[in-house]
Amino acid sequence: MASVRLYNPRDQSKCLELELLVDTGSTYTWIKRGRLEKLGIKPMSRRRFRTIEGKIIERDVGEAVIECLGRKATTIVVFAEEKDYEVLGLHALEGLGLEVDPVTRQLRESEAILAL
């Protein structure tokens, strides 16, 4: 689990503190629709996703500012439906310069980000 703050990118006075499951198998960060709407974050587009069961689903996506371990980055967020899990995905982790330590399973600063 990771403690994060999620902000509206247009008004960072709107903030939500969350505990999210870290899921490096998920490309994007998934947050319940109601939470994103409470922050005033609006969908920008709709995308298709393949679930772990192989099913194709569609969800709205938008942008948010995320903060974790003192680092901030803009990231793509998926408007999760009621049955969807809330997770911190790989796109946000890479944007924040964080990775999962394979031994301790804790988040840590990345040594370096691939340049090419």
C-alpha positions as CSV (number, residue, x, y, z in Angstrom):
1,M,0.0,0.0,0.0
2,A,1.1,3.5,-0.7
3,S,0.0,6.8,0.9
4,V,-0.8,9.3,-1.8
5,R,-2.3,12.7,-2.3
6,L,-4.4,13.3,-5.4
7,Y,-5.0,16.9,-6.6
8,N,-7.0,18.6,-9.3
9,P,-4.4,19.8,-11.8
10,R,-6.3,23.1,-12.3
11,D,-6.9,23.8,-8.6
12,Q,-4.4,22.1,-6.3
13,S,-6.3,23.3,-3.2
14,K,-8.7,20.4,-4.0
15,C,-6.8,17.4,-2.5
16,L,-7.7,13.9,-1.4
17,E,-5.5,11.6,0.7
18,L,-5.7,7.9,-0.2
19,E,-4.1,4.5,0.6
20,L,-3.7,2.7,-2.7
21,L,-2.6,-0.8,-3.6
22,V,0.6,-0.6,-5.8
23,D,0.0,-2.6,-9.0
24,T,2.9,-2.6,-11.4
25,G,0.7,-4.7,-13.7
26,S,-1.7,-1.9,-14.1
27,T,-0.6,0.8,-16.6
28,Y,-2.7,3.6,-15.1
29,T,-3.9,4.6,-11.6
30,W,-7.6,3.7,-11.0
31,I,-9.6,5.9,-8.7
32,K,-13.4,5.7,-8.0
33,R,-15.4,8.0,-10.2
34,G,-17.0,9.7,-7.2
35,R,-13.7,10.6,-5.7
36,L,-12.4,12.1,-8.9
37,E,-15.7,14.1,-9.4
38,K,-15.4,15.4,-5.9
39,L,-12.0,16.8,-6.8
40,G,-13.5,18.4,-9.9
41,I,-11.5,16.2,-12.3
42,K,-13.4,15.6,-15.6
43,P,-13.0,12.8,-18.1
44,M,-10.9,13.8,-21.2
45,S,-11.5,10.6,-23.2
46,R,-12.7,7.0,-23.0
47,R,-10.3,4.0,-23.4
48,R,-10.5,0.3,-23.6
49,F,-8.8,-2.0,-21.1
50,R,-8.2,-5.7,-20.9
51,T,-8.9,-7.1,-17.4
52,I,-6.9,-9.9,-15.7
53,E,-9.6,-12.3,-16.8
54,G,-9.1,-11.2,-20.5
55,K,-12.4,-9.2,-20.7
56,I,-12.4,-5.9,-22.6
57,I,-14.0,-3.0,-20.7
58,E,-14.3,0.8,-21.3
59,R,-13.6,3.5,-18.8
60,D,-13.3,7.3,-18.8
61,V,-9.8,8.7,-18.3
62,G,-8.6,12.1,-17.1
63,E,-5.5,13.8,-15.6
64,A,-4.6,14.4,-11.9
65,V,-1.6,15.5,-10.0
66,I,-0.3,12.8,-7.7
67,E,2.0,13.1,-4.7
68,C,3.9,10.2,-3.0
69,L,7.0,10.1,-0.9
70,G,7.4,13.9,-1.3
71,R,7.3,13.8,-5.1
72,K,4.7,15.2,-7.4
73,A,3.8,14.4,-11.0
74,T,0.9,14.7,-13.4
75,T,-0.6,11.3,-14.3
76,I,-3.4,9.7,-16.2
77,V,-6.2,8.4,-14.0
78,V,-9.0,6.0,-14.8
79,F,-12.5,6.7,-13.5
80,A,-13.0,3.4,-11.7
81,E,-16.5,1.9,-11.4
82,E,-17.9,0.6,-8.2
83,K,-16.6,-3.0,-8.7
84,D,-13.2,-1.8,-9.8
85,Y,-10.2,-1.7,-7.5
86,E,-8.4,1.5,-6.7
87,V,-4.7,1.0,-7.6
88,L,-1.5,3.1,-8.1
89,G,-0.3,2.1,-11.6
90,L,3.0,2.0,-13.4
91,H,2.6,5.3,-15.3
92,A,2.3,7.2,-12.1
93,L,5.2,5.4,-10.5
94,E,7.5,6.1,-13.4
95,G,6.3,9.8,-13.5
96,L,7.2,10.1,-9.8
97,G,10.6,8.4,-10.3
98,L,9.6,5.6,-7.9
99,E,9.8,1.8,-8.2
100,V,9.0,-1.2,-6.0
101,D,12.0,-2.8,-4.2
102,P,11.7,-6.5,-5.1
103,V,13.1,-7.6,-1.7
104,T,11.2,-5.4,0.7
105,R,8.2,-4.8,-1.6
106,Q,8.3,-1.1,-0.5
107,L,8.4,1.9,-2.8
108,R,11.8,3.6,-3.3
109,E,13.4,6.2,-5.5
110,S,14.4,4.8,-8.9
111,E,18.2,4.8,-9.4
112,A,17.7,6.2,-12.9
113,I,15.0,6.4,-15.6
114,L,15.8,4.9,-19.0
115,A,16.8,7.6,-21.4
116,L,16.0,5.7,-24.6
